[in-house]
Amino acid sequence: MSTYKVIDNEMARSLLIKRRQQSMTLADMAKETNVTRDILSQIERGKKQVVQARVFGSLATWLESEERS
């Protein structure tokens, strides 16, 4: 299994939308996902697309859990 994954523009946009809908700061989201605030900011701004598989999995899980709320 690859140690890196690509976060596409759609996923980055979904992360930003969900975070804003929940009125969360990047710091709040960082605590929930165990991903640094800096990396989250870069992803949301489209500056970072290639991330470790652990980061990708954590963010995908967070998106899925938010969709169920």
Buried (B, 14 or more C-beta within 10 A) or exposed (E): EEEEBEBEEEBBEBBBEBBEEEEBEBEEBBEBBEBEBEBBBBBBEEEBBEBBEEBBEBBBEBBEEBEEE
